Amino acid sequence: MALRGIRVYGSSSSTQNSSEYSVLLEATLNEKYILCQSGGMDEISKELANLLKSGGSYQMILDGFASLGILQLGAGDDYLVLITGVLSVGQIYTSDIFKISNVKFVSLIRRENEPSDQRIVELQRFLSSGNFYFSNSTAREKTFDLTVSSQRKQTSEQMEDDFRFFWNRNLSFPLERFGIDPNDWIVRCLCGSVLIRTIYLGHRTAKIVLISRLSFEHVGTRFNVRGINDDGNVANFVETEQIVTFDKQECSFLQIRGSIPLFWEQPGINVGAHTVKMKPLELSLVALEKHFIQLKRVYGKILVVNLLGSKKGEFALSTAFQSALKSSSHFDVKIVSFDYHAEVKQSKENLRFLVKQISSFFDENDFFYLDDGIVLRRQHGVIRTNCLDNLDRTNSVQTLIGIRALFNQLTCLGVEKFKSNIILRCEELVRDMWQKNGDQCSLIYAGTGALEGKSKLRDASRSIVRTIQNNLMDSSKQEAFDLILYGHLLADFNFLLPTFTNAQIWKLFVEREKEFCVQIPLKIFCGTWNVNGGKNLNNVAFKGGNLLNSWIFPENLFNKEALNYDLIAIGFEEIVDLNTNNLVKASTTNQRIWRDGLKQTIEIWQKK
């Protein structure tokens, strides 16, 4: 177990005054040190660190395997997030892979045995729940990055930073602000699942690795976060990578899952059948466009496998999704609809029909293949699978796709030549890995393992637990999600005066206005223009050859000094024809023309 240990020392002063308390951090492997004091931090030399320790002014507080970074809760309230418990998952190349089983939060501004903030307690429980993983190696540059797929690491795609699965990135920023390289002090952490199995082929070994990466871009628990957000990110978006390594060869195959990319929710007490509520379809179109643009940029071609059923809510959602996709610009994205419950209820053999429908896309888009550091094949497209929750049905279908990919991977690596039954053995192994992977993904999003349909008693038990979890415990879990991702940004909102502030406070503010405000004269041009859906800058309103600048800078009325504005504010009305379709779907052509016209007018004036 090669771990870069982190050791924490606190100043021995008994005072609780944060300005006098300091913390010394030691990275035991690379012998680097950070001194944290008075809200700041700096790397110091080994000699100075030894001098501080030998002087008796510092006492060791805690030892940890590694650090996730520094959590900032607000004005100077900083905590070091230290990994104090791990479980070994296995090894990929020279990197050890670990599951986090326990973390501790160490205050950098005061000495305290345990954090008193309940939010910290909830976050500690969340990070110690077995959903987080990291890799480690004695050589930093050789550490296997769990947060990025093999193809993006080995090809030119790595030039575009991909932080979607780097969950503790926010915790690295405090180090960067003080000029400290975070890579010397933190490990990259993913939320999801990592499974590693070894196959023995005589005196040689092959490894099968299954990694599921949950994106943090629109993350949350099952009934708190659904559908899509304005940026085109969907809930429960998971990238699953199936890797097979043998000698110096590596094959990798990617699949993705994610919530239906529309604005929808399931409000209220969630027991039994859950009512699906959607916003008007027109409001989702722009976000859906963004979503598929992002997917194509990262993965190439997209095939959608839609497993929603014929129940009232699911059917309406499925129909809306298909309609929205058809009316988008992504006409090349094919959608395969398969009512999983209805088809499998008749016979599980019906899943073969689904596999047949996606086989041509599967074969055309290949997988990633690396031999001795040389990229020989690339995956050019990805299958995006969804049901309502993207859990049980999705996992079942992704398992089938993964099994099919496994055969191609083993054949490419030449593994099947060693033993006659090796393919069947690997299939059984991978099927079990996918089941465990599904349980892990389900635990994060729904609070229980996946419903497999094999045991009615177990599935009923898990359904009951899900109901309790979703209605009673998800809110605190959602707060933990938000805290690790947003930290002090979430806390900063608390410093804003609420709308229900006592009237006496507002009265005092007004009475002492001169103490808080400085008056500075500004020249402001403010105008509105109803352009009636037009885009002609030389509108009929300006007959006689006058241009846009005659309106904003009327030199015949004022001298040049009076027209040197500090601020220009212009509101346009009816920049597009007023109808529901245009308000949501309209192109930005008119907006762009007016923007460029205004910009040109201002630039010409400034040159005078």
N, C-alpha and C positions, 0 to 999 in steps of 0.2 A: 504494500500500500504506500505509494509514493505521493505524499500530500505536502503541499507547501503550507507549513504550519504558521499560524498567526498567534502571537503572544501579546497580551494586553497588560500594561502596567499603569497604575494610578498614583498620583502624588499622595504621599502619606499624610499630608496636612488634614486635620480633622474638620477644617472649616467647610461649610456648605456654600460659601461664596463662590459663584461660578467663575469670577474673574481670577481667583487664586488657584482654582483646581485645574489640573492638566493631566493629559493621558499620553502615554508613550506606547506606540505600536511597533512591534517587531515582526518582520517576515523572516522566519528562522532559516529558510533554505537559502535565499539570496542575500541575507544579512543586510536588509534595508530597514530604515527606521523613519517613523513620522512622529512629530511632536504636535499634539493638539492642545491649544490653549486660547482662551478668550475669544472663542468663535472662529479662530483661524487654525491653519495647519501648515506644516512645512517638513520636507525631508531633511533629516540631519545626518551627520556622519556617524560611522560606527564608534569612533573615538568619543565623540560627545555623548552618544547614547550610553556607552559603558561608564563614562564619568558620572552621568546622572544616576545610573543604577547603583554604582558602587558607593555613591555618597549617601545612600540610605533614604533618599528623598522619594523614591518610588518603590511601590510594592506590587507584586504580580497579582492581577485580579482574576484572569481567566486565560485558558489555553483553548485554541480552536483549530479545526482541521483547515479551514479556509474562510475567506470573508466574501459576503455578497455585496458589500459596499456600505455607504452611509445614508441613513434615512433622516431626512430633515422634516420635522413636523411644524416648524414655524420659527419665530424669532429666536435663533440661537439654540433651539431644542434639537440637538443632533444625537443620533444613535449609530454606533457601529453594529452591523448585523453580522454575527459570527456563527459559523456552522460548527456545532459542537457534537453532533451525532450523525453518522453516515452508515449506509449499508452498501456493500460492494455488489454491483450488478454484473460486472465482468470487465473484459478488456477488449479494446479495439485498437489494433496495431500496438503502439507503445503507450497508449493512454488508458488509465484506469477510469472506469465509469462508476459514479456513486449516486445513490438515492439519498436525499437529505431526510434525516429522521429527527433532528432536533436543532434548533437555533436559539441563540441568546442575543438580547439587545443590551449593549453596553453604552451607558450615557457618556458623552464626551464633555459634558459641562458640570456634572455633579456626581458625587459618589452615592450610589444607591444599590441595594441588594437585588431588588426586582423592580422593574418599571411599574409605576402606579397607574399609568394611563391605560384604560381598558382597551383602547384601540390597539395598543402595542401587544396586549395579551392575546387579542383575537388574531392579529397578524402572526404572532409567534405560533399559535395553534395551526394556522393555515399553512405556514411555511414548513411546519414539521409533520404535515399530514401524509407525506409520502408521494406527493404529486410533483416534486421538483427534483431535477437531476443536473449534474455537472460532470465534466471530465477534467482530468488532471494528469500532468506529466512532469517529470523532472526538467525536461527541456521545454520551455514555454512555446517556442516556435513550432514544436512538433505535437502540441496538444490538439486532440481531435475536437473540433468545434461542433457540439451537438446542435447548436441553434441554426446551422446552415446546411443545406443539402450537399451531397457529394458533388453533384454536377456544378452547382454555383461556386463551390470552392475551387474546382479544378479547371474551370473555363473562364473566358473573358467576362462572364456574368458576375464574377466576384467584384468587378470594378464598381458596380452599383451596390452600395451598402444596403444590406437587408437586415433590419433590426426587428422584424415582426415577432420573432420568437425569443429575443434576448430580454428576458423578463426583468432582470435587475439593472437594465441600462440606466434608468433614472437614478439608481443608487451610486452610479459611477461619476455623475456630474460634479458633486462636491469636490472630489479629488481633482478633476480636470480644472476646476476654477482656480485651484491653487498651484497649477502647473505640475501636478503629480500624475505620472502615467498609471492609469487604472489597471492596466494589464499586469503590473507588478504586485497588485494588492487584491484584486478580486478575481473570482472565477465566473465564467458566463453560465447562466442558469436558464434552463427551459422548464416550462410547465407542460406536463403531458405524460408520456410513457416511454421507457427504454427497456427493451428485452434483448438479451444476447444468448445464443445457444451455440454450442460447439459440436461439430460432426467429425468423428474420427474415421479417417480413410487410410487404414494401415498405420504407417508412421507419420502421416501427414494429417493436417486438420483444415477444415473449412469452418467458417462462421456465418451464422445467419443473424442479422440484426434488424429489429423492428423499432423504428423511432416515430412517435407521434408528437408533433409540435403544435401546441395550442397558441394561436395568435392573441396578442394582448390588445389589438387595435379596436375591438368592440366586444370586450370580454365581460362576462357576468354569469350569474346563475340562471337556471332554466327559465323561470318565469319573470325574472327581473330584466333580462336582456333577450330580445327576440329580433329577427329580421335584420334590417340594414340601417346604417346611419347615413348622415348627409355626405360623408366622405367616401361612401361606397364600400365600407367595411361591414362584414356580416358577423352575426353572433356565432359562437361555437365553431369558428373556422379552424380546422385542423389539417395540417399537412403530414401525411404518413409516408415514411420512406422505408422500403424493404431492401436491405443491403445483403449481398452474399459476397464473402471474400474467400479467396483460395490462393495460397502462395502470394504472388505480387499482383494478382488480379482482383478486380472489384466490379461487381454489377449492382446497379442501384435503380429502383423503380419507384416513382412517386404517384400518389393519389391524394386528392383533397376532398374535404367535406365542409359544408357550411350551411347556415340557415337560408331559407328562401329570401332572395334579395329584394324584398319589398318592405314597406312600412306596415308592420302588423304586430299584434300582441295578443296575449290571453290573460285579461285582467280578472280581478276578483279572487275569491277563495277557490283554489284549484283542487277539486275533488272529482274523480271520475272523468267524464268527457269534458274537455275544456273548450269554452267558446272562443272562436277565433274572430278577432276584430281587425279589419283592415282600413287604412286610410284610402281615400279615392286614388285609383290606380295612377292617375296623371301625376300625382305628387311623388310617386316612386320612380318615375322614368329616368330622371337625371341621375339619381343615386345608382340605379341599375346600370346605366351607361358607364359610370365611373368604375363600378365593380368589375365589369367584364374587360374594360380597358386595362385595369390593374392585373387581372388574371392573365391576359394575353401577354402583357409585358414581361411577366415573371415566368410563365409556363409555356407560352406558345399557343397552340390550338387547344380548344376546349370542347369537351363533350359532356353534356349535362345528363345525368341519370336521375330522374325524378320518381321517387317511390311513394308519393302521397296517394292516399286511397280515395274511396268514393263517399266517405262520411261527409256530412254537410259542410263543416268547417274546412276540412282538408280539400274537398273537391273545389270549393270556391277559391281557396288559396292556390291550388294547382292550376286552375283555369286562368286566374289572374296572372300567374307567373308566365305561363305559356303565351298569353296575349301580350304581356309587356315585352317579352323577349322578341316576339315577332315584329312588334312595332318599333323596336330599337334599331340601331345601325349595325348590330351584330348578327346579320343575316347568316353568317357562316357558322354560327354556333348551333349545332344540332342538339335537340332535346329528345331523350328517350323516356317516355312515361311508362311506368310499370306499377300497377296496383299490387304492391307486395303482399298485403294481407289476403286479398281475394285470390291471387294466383297461387300462393303457397298453401292456402287453406285447401285448395283442390288437390295439389300435389307439389312436393318440393322439386320434382323433376321439371316443373315449369320454369325454374330458374335458368334452365338451359336455353330457353327461348330468349331470355334477357342477354345471356352471354353471347348468343348468336348475333343479336342486334348490335352489340358493341365490338364484336371481334375485328371488323375491318378497321375501325379507328385504333383499336389496341395494336394491331399488327403494323399499321402505317407509322405510328409514332414512336415505336421502339423503346429502348431503355438506355441508361447510361452505362458505358463499359470502359474501364481503365485497366491498362496492362503495363506494369512497371513504370507508372507515372505518365504514360502516354494515353491520351484520350482517343479511343477508336470508334466509339459510338455515342450518340446523344439522344436523349428523350426530347421529342419535339412537341409533344402535347400531353394533356393530362385529363383524366376523367374526374368530373366534379359530381359527387353523389350527395343526395339529400333526401331526408324524409321530413317529418315534422320537427323532431328534436335532434336529428342527425346522430342518433345513438344506436338503437337495437337493429332496426331494419338496415340502416346504412352500414353498420359493422358487418352484418351478414353478407351483403353484396360485395363490400370491399374485400372480405375474406376470399370470396370466389375469384375476384379479379387478381388478388395477391397470389393465390394458388396457381392460376394460369401464368402469371408473370414468373413465378418460381421455376416452372418447368423450363422456360426460355433462359432464365439466368443460369441454372445448373447445366444446361446443354452448352451454353456459351463458354462456361468455365471448364467444361470437360469433366465435371465431377461424376456424371452418370457412368463413366467408363470403369470406375473403380469397383463398384459392387452392383449386382443385378437389381437389388431391391432398394437402392439408395434413394431413388425418386420418391417411392412410397413412404419411406421413413421420413424424408424431409417434408413431405406433404403433411403427415400427421403432426410433425413438430411445429410447422408453420401454422397449421389450423389451431393448435393449442395456443400459440403465441398471439394470434389474432383475437382469440377469445379473451385472453388476459388483457390485451390492448384495449378491447372494447369495454371491459369492466373498468379499467383505469380512466378512460375518457368519460365514461358515464358517471363515475364517482365525482369527478371534478364538476361536471355540469348539472347532474341531477341528484347527487348524494348517495347513489347506490350503484351496484354493478349492473351490467346490461341484462335485459330480459331476453333469454335465449329461445324460449318456447319448448325447451326440452323437459322442464319440470314445472308443472302448473303450481305446485305448492311453493317452490322457491320463487317463481315469478310473482305470485300473489303476495308473498312476504315482502319482496323488494318493492312492489307497487305501493304497499302500505307505508313502508319506510320513506319512499319518495314523497308521498303526500304530506307526511309529517315534516320532512326535511324542507320541502318547497314552501310550506305555509308558515313554519315557525322559526326556521334556522337560517334561511337563505339571506336575510337582510344583513346579518352580521358578517356572513361570508362575502357578500357584495362589498361591504365596507372595507374588508381586508384586501380584496381585489383593487379597489380604488386607492387605498393607502399606499401599497407598494408601487403602484404605477404613477401616482401623481404626487405623493408625499406632501411637501409644504405648499404646493399649488392648491391642493385640496384644503389645507388648513388656512391659507391666506384669506379665503372667503370669510372666515370667522372674524377677521379684523375690519370688515366692512360694516358700517352702521346699518342695522336692520331697519326695515320700513316702520317697525313698531317702536322705535326708540322713544323714550320719554320726552314729552314736549319741552320740559325744562332744559334738557340737554341742547335741543335745537335753539332755544331762546338764548342760552349762554354763548353758543357759537356765533349767533348774529350780533350779540352785544360786543363780543371781542373780535369782530371781523378784522379790524386793523392789525391785530397781533398775528393773524394767520394768512392774510392776503396782501399782495402787492398789486397795485393797479398799474397796468401798462396799456397805453393807447394803441388800438389796432385799426387798420383800415380794411374793411370787409366789403366785398361785392357779393350781393345775394340776389339771385334771380331765378325765375321759373319760366319754363317755355313748354307749351303744349304743342308738340310737333305733329300730332294727329297721325301717328303711325308712319310718319315720313322719315327719310334719311338724307334729304337734300339740305346741305348746310346753307345754301343761298336761298332760303325759304322765301315765299311770297311776302312774308312780313318785312322783307328788306328789299323793296323795289328800288330801282335806281342804281344798282351796282354795289350797294353797301355790303360788306362782308360781315362775318361773325364778330370781328374785332370792333366794329362800329357800335355793337351792343354792349360789349364788356368794357371797352376802352373808348368812350365817347369824347374824343379830344376837342370837339367843338363846344363841349359844355364845361369841361374841367381842365385845369393845367396838368402837366405830366406828373408833378409831384403828388397830386391828389389821386392819381390813378395807379400809383405804385402800391397795390394792395398787399396786405399780409396774408389774407385768406380770400379765396374765391369759392363760393358755394353756389352750385347750380343744380336745380331739380328739373328733370325732364318728365313731362306727362305724356302718356300714350306713345312711348317710344316704339311699341309694337301695337298692332290692332288689338283691341280689348276683347278677347274671348278666352275661355278656360284653357283651350288647347295651347294657345300662344303663351299664356302666362306661365305655363309649366315647361312646354317643349321648345319654345321659340329659340332660334339660334341667337348668338350674340353679335350677329353682323351689324345691326343698327347701333347697338351699344358701342361696338368697336369703332364705327365710323364717326360717331359723335365724340368719343373719347379722343381719337386721333386729331379731329378737327379742333377741339378745344386746346389740346396740347400744342398743336402747331401755332394757333393764334397767340397763346401765351409766350411761346418761344420767340416769335417774331417781335412781339412787344418788348421783351426783355433785351433784344439786340439793338433797339432804337437808342 
